[in-house]
Amino acid sequence: MTGGATDRPDAGTTPLEQPPHTRVGRRSALLLVVVAVGVVIGSLLNLVPVQRVIYVPGPVYDTLGEVDGADVVSVDQELESYDDATGHLYFTTIRLQGGPGDTVTAWEALRGTLDPSTSVVPREEVFPEDVTAEQVREQNTELMQHSQDDAAVVALRAQGVEIAESVVVAQVIADAPADGVLEVEDEILDVAGTQVGDTTAVRDQIQAFEPGEEVPVTVRRAGEELELQVPTRLDEESGRTIVGVYLAPVYDNPYDVTIDAGNVGGPSAGLMFSLAVYDEITPGPLTGGRSIAGTGTITGAGGVGGIGGITQKMYAAREAGAEVFLAPSDNCGEVAEADPRGLTVIPVTTFDDALSVLDEVSAAEPSELGELGLPTCEQELEDEAEQTG
């Protein structure tokens, strides 16, 4: 045909190609701007230091195994021991970012706040203002050694071994009431006329005095007995009467028990160390082949104390495959808020509590853990609320 009509292409032929579309839509442009601004803000935040400390889950170690190629627990050859441990008794750790010599940026603090497995706290709540990294390492090493000594004593005493104990001043806090009165290595013999044989007894006797009163204390210093009047004050954080010293037990242990935790420091593995030593010197596996993790300080009398970083330690235990986590009752408030799913957390107050829990857990099937009627932090918090109410 002719005229004004346009010829149509035959069916099956390829239509003319259109030029590529190069314009950016409004939504795409807005997204690009948002991403660019986010990158700029993130970069700036990564340059701004903040006075924060970030708690991050650390590695876990099996107290029934080895650390850096060495057995965690070794006992005196004169002690009867049993090489029949099965399962795992993990002690858990945390990593701290932002300590002395380390810097946390605003970007790292923001990311930590958004991560449920980490905690971000003001630096002054964790470290004194003028403390150095070397001082922190030295203190953690010392605390770890005391923890290991206490753990061995607890396990041996649970087997009926009698171990004599005395109390010494390990550190006098500068400008504290006792500064200039008590000295490091003073052996505390009695407080207010009452003989004391452990650190708990010393603290209990001091609590009988009102803040501001002087406490009569008898010490042995360089072989000489001295009667001293030690000032006190109120510790506003705890509400307790204090003199401002750190006490340490000194044991006359007839057996050599070695606990090697590698380069890990601090006192929080005490409970798990004591269970590992007990497992070594008693017949039969304490865990029943289960994977048990936990944390908590330990005293020579078997008391389990609270620790820092409980949330991170629970997450670390879960990632390691632990089924049960032993937590200090003192940490129940944090446990109830941050208990990771898939981990049975059981609060304990004493070493004997932990043994009772393991006795029940080791004999149960995994599906039966929730039916054992074991204590929970929620129950403990409810009971505490009823008592205070």
C-alpha positions in Angstrom: 0.0 0.0 0.0 1.0 3.6 -0.5 0.1 6.8 1.2 0.6 8.0 4.8 0.4 4.5 6.5 3.6 3.2 8.2 4.7 -0.3 7.3 4.5 -2.8 10.2 7.3 -5.2 10.7 6.5 -8.8 9.9 5.8 -11.2 12.8 8.9 -12.7 14.1 11.2 -9.8 13.3 13.2 -8.0 16.0 11.8 -4.5 17.0 14.1 -1.6 16.9 16.2 -1.3 20.1 15.5 1.6 22.4 18.3 3.7 23.8 19.3 2.7 27.4 17.5 4.3 30.3 19.9 6.5 32.2 17.8 8.6 34.5 17.7 7.8 38.3 14.3 7.6 39.9 13.5 9.6 43.0 13.5 6.6 45.3 16.9 5.3 44.1 18.4 8.8 44.4 17.1 9.1 48.0 18.5 5.7 48.8 21.9 6.6 47.4 21.9 9.8 49.5 21.0 7.9 52.7 23.7 5.3 52.1 26.3 8.1 51.4 25.3 10.0 54.5 25.4 6.7 56.6 29.0 6.0 55.3 30.1 9.5 56.2 28.5 9.3 59.7 30.0 5.9 60.3 33.4 7.1 59.3 33.2 10.1 61.6 32.0 8.0 64.5 34.9 5.6 63.9 37.2 8.6 64.6 35.6 9.7 67.9 36.9 8.0 71.0 34.5 7.5 73.9 35.0 6.6 77.6 33.3 3.2 77.3 34.1 -0.4 77.9 32.6 -3.1 75.8 32.1 -6.7 77.2 32.4 -9.3 74.4 32.0 -13.1 74.7 35.4 -14.7 75.0 36.6 -18.3 74.5 35.6 -21.2 76.7 38.0 -23.8 78.2 37.4 -27.3 79.4 38.7 -27.7 82.9 38.7 -31.4 82.3 41.0 -31.0 79.3 44.1 -28.9 78.4 44.9 -25.3 77.8 47.9 -24.5 75.6 48.9 -28.2 75.7 49.0 -28.5 79.5 46.4 -30.2 81.7 44.2 -27.7 83.5 44.1 -29.7 86.7 47.0 -31.8 88.1 46.9 -33.3 91.6 49.5 -34.5 94.0 50.6 -38.1 93.4 49.9 -38.8 97.1 46.2 -38.0 96.4 44.0 -40.8 95.0 42.8 -39.6 91.6 40.6 -41.1 88.9 41.1 -40.8 85.2 37.4 -41.4 84.4 36.1 -37.9 83.6 33.8 -37.6 80.7 31.8 -34.7 79.2 32.9 -31.1 79.7 33.2 -28.6 82.6 33.7 -25.4 80.8 34.9 -22.2 82.4 33.9 -19.1 80.4 35.7 -15.9 79.7 35.0 -12.4 78.3 37.1 -10.0 76.3 37.1 -6.3 77.3 37.5 -3.5 74.8 38.4 0.0 76.1 40.6 -0.9 79.1 43.8 0.9 79.9 45.9 1.4 76.7 42.9 0.5 74.5 40.4 2.9 72.8 36.7 2.4 72.0 35.2 4.6 69.2 31.7 5.9 69.1 31.0 3.6 66.2 32.2 0.5 68.1 30.1 1.5 71.1 27.0 2.0 68.9 27.4 -1.5 67.3 27.9 -3.0 70.8 24.7 -1.4 72.0 22.8 -3.0 69.2 24.3 -6.5 69.8 22.4 -8.5 72.5 25.5 -10.5 73.2 27.6 -7.5 74.2 27.4 -4.9 76.9 28.6 -1.3 76.8 29.3 0.4 80.2 31.0 3.7 81.3 34.7 3.1 81.7 34.8 4.5 85.2 32.5 1.7 86.4 35.2 -0.8 85.4 38.6 0.8 85.8 39.9 3.4 88.2 41.0 6.6 86.5 44.8 6.3 86.8 45.2 2.5 86.6 47.6 1.1 84.0 47.4 -2.0 81.8 50.3 -3.5 83.7 48.5 -3.0 87.0 45.3 -4.6 85.6 47.3 -7.6 84.4 49.1 -8.0 87.8 45.9 -7.8 89.7 44.1 -10.3 87.5 47.0 -12.7 87.8 46.9 -12.4 91.6 43.2 -12.9 91.7 43.5 -15.9 89.5 46.1 -17.4 91.8 43.8 -16.9 94.9 40.9 -18.4 92.9 42.9 -21.5 92.1 44.1 -21.9 95.7 40.5 -21.5 97.0 39.2 -24.0 94.4 41.7 -26.7 95.5 40.9 -26.2 99.1 37.1 -26.4 98.6 37.4 -29.6 96.6 39.8 -31.2 99.2 37.6 -30.1 102.1 34.6 -31.7 100.4 36.5 -35.0 100.5 37.2 -34.6 104.2 40.7 -33.2 104.1 41.4 -30.8 107.0 43.2 -27.6 105.8 44.2 -24.9 108.3 43.5 -21.3 107.2 44.6 -17.8 108.3 43.7 -14.4 107.0 46.1 -11.7 105.9 45.8 -8.2 104.5 46.5 -8.5 100.7 46.1 -4.8 99.9 45.3 -1.5 101.7 43.4 0.9 99.5 45.0 4.4 99.4 43.2 7.0 101.5 40.9 4.3 103.0 40.2 4.4 106.7 42.7 1.6 107.3 45.5 3.3 105.4 48.3 3.9 107.8 46.9 1.5 110.4 46.9 -1.9 108.7 49.7 -3.1 106.5 50.0 -5.6 103.7 50.8 -9.1 105.1 49.3 -8.3 108.5 47.7 -11.5 109.8 44.3 -10.9 111.3 44.0 -12.8 114.6 40.8 -11.5 116.1 38.3 -8.7 115.5 36.5 -7.1 118.5 37.8 -9.9 120.7 36.5 -12.7 118.5 39.0 -15.1 116.9 38.6 -15.2 113.1 39.6 -18.1 110.8 38.5 -16.9 107.4 37.8 -13.8 105.4 34.0 -14.1 105.8 34.3 -14.1 109.6 36.4 -10.9 109.5 33.8 -9.1 107.3 31.0 -10.3 109.5 32.6 -9.0 112.7 33.2 -5.6 111.0 29.5 -5.4 110.1 28.6 -5.3 113.8 30.1 -1.7 113.9 28.4 1.5 112.7 30.3 3.4 110.0 32.6 5.9 111.6 33.3 3.7 114.7 36.7 2.2 115.3 37.1 -1.6 115.3 39.6 -3.2 117.7 41.7 -5.7 115.6 44.6 -7.8 116.7 47.2 -8.6 114.1 50.5 -10.5 113.9 53.1 -8.3 112.1 56.7 -9.5 111.6 56.2 -12.0 114.4 54.8 -9.5 116.9 51.1 -9.2 118.0 49.7 -5.7 117.9 46.3 -4.4 119.1 45.0 -1.8 116.7 42.0 0.5 116.5 40.9 0.5 112.8 38.6 3.3 111.6 35.6 2.5 109.4 33.3 4.3 106.9 30.2 3.6 104.9 30.5 2.1 101.5 27.8 3.9 99.7 27.5 1.4 96.9 26.9 -1.7 99.1 25.7 0.1 102.2 28.2 -1.9 104.3 30.7 -0.9 106.9 34.2 -1.1 105.5 37.8 -0.4 106.6 39.2 -0.4 103.0 41.4 -3.4 102.7 41.5 -6.6 100.5 41.8 -9.8 102.5 43.3 -13.0 101.4 43.3 -16.5 102.9 46.5 -18.3 103.5 46.1 -22.1 103.5 48.3 -24.8 105.0 47.5 -27.3 102.2 49.1 -30.7 102.7 48.7 -31.6 99.0 49.9 -30.0 95.8 47.1 -29.2 93.4 48.1 -27.4 90.2 45.6 -25.5 88.1 46.8 -24.1 84.8 44.5 -21.6 83.0 47.0 -20.3 80.5 47.0 -16.6 80.2 43.5 -16.2 81.6 43.2 -13.9 84.6 40.7 -12.9 87.2 38.7 -14.8 89.9 35.6 -15.8 88.1 36.6 -19.4 87.2 36.8 -20.4 90.8 33.6 -22.5 90.9 34.4 -24.4 87.8 38.0 -25.1 88.9 36.7 -26.5 92.2 34.3 -28.8 90.4 37.2 -30.0 88.1 39.5 -30.8 91.1 36.6 -32.6 92.8 35.9 -34.6 89.7 39.6 -35.6 89.6 39.8 -36.9 93.1 36.4 -38.7 93.2 35.3 -41.8 91.3 32.9 -41.5 88.4 32.3 -38.7 86.0 30.8 -35.7 87.7 29.0 -34.5 84.5 27.6 -37.9 83.5 29.0 -37.1 80.0 27.1 -33.8 79.7 28.5 -30.5 78.6 28.3 -28.2 81.6 29.5 -24.6 81.7 29.5 -22.0 84.4 31.1 -19.1 86.2 31.5 -17.6 89.7 34.1 -16.8 92.3 34.7 -19.3 95.1 35.7 -18.9 98.7 37.6 -21.4 100.8 34.3 -22.0 102.7 32.6 -22.9 99.5 30.6 -19.7 98.8 29.9 -18.8 95.2 30.1 -15.1 94.4 28.9 -12.9 91.6 31.0 -11.9 88.6 31.0 -9.4 85.7 30.0 -10.2 82.1 27.5 -12.9 82.9 25.5 -12.2 79.7 28.6 -12.6 77.5 29.6 -15.8 79.3 26.2 -17.3 78.8 26.3 -16.6 75.1 29.9 -18.0 74.9 28.7 -21.2 76.7 25.8 -21.6 74.3 28.1 -21.3 71.3 30.4 -23.9 72.8 27.5 -26.4 72.9 26.9 -26.4 76.7 23.5 -27.7 77.8 23.6 -26.3 81.4 25.1 -23.2 82.8 25.8 -22.7 86.5 25.4 -19.0 87.4 26.0 -17.3 90.8 22.7 -16.4 92.5 24.1 -12.9 92.9 23.9 -12.4 89.1 20.2 -13.5 88.8 19.0 -10.1 87.9 21.2 -10.0 84.8 20.5 -13.6 84.0 16.7 -13.1 84.0 17.1 -10.2 81.5 19.6 -11.8 79.1 19.2 -15.6 79.2 20.1 -16.9 75.7 17.6 -19.4 74.3 18.7 -23.0 74.2 20.6 -22.9 77.5 19.4 -24.1 80.9 20.7 -21.6 83.5 20.7 -22.7 87.1 21.6 -20.4 90.0 23.9 -21.7 92.8 25.0 -20.1 96.0 27.5 -22.6 97.3 29.8 -25.4 96.0 27.4 -27.9 97.5 24.6 -26.4 95.5 26.6 -27.0 92.3 27.3 -30.6 93.3 23.6 -31.2 93.9 22.7 -29.7 90.5 25.2 -31.8 88.7 24.0 -35.0 90.5 20.5 -34.4 89.1 21.5 -33.2 85.7 24.0 -36.0 85.0 21.4 -38.6 85.6 18.7 -37.0 83.4 18.0 -37.2 79.7 18.3 -33.9 77.7 14.6 -33.7 77.3 14.0 -34.1 81.0 16.0 -31.0 82.1 12.9 -28.8 82.2 11.1 -31.4 84.4 13.7 -31.7 87.2 12.3 -28.8 89.2 15.8 -27.2 89.5 16.0 -23.7 90.8 15.7 -20.8 88.4 16.7 -17.1 88.6 13.1 -16.1 88.1 12.1 -18.1 91.1 14.9 -16.6 93.2 14.0 -13.1 92.3 10.4 -13.7 93.1 11.3 -15.2 96.5 13.6 -12.2 97.2 10.8 -9.8 96.3 8.4 -11.5 98.7 11.0 -11.4 101.5 11.7 -7.7 101.0 8.0 -6.9 100.5 
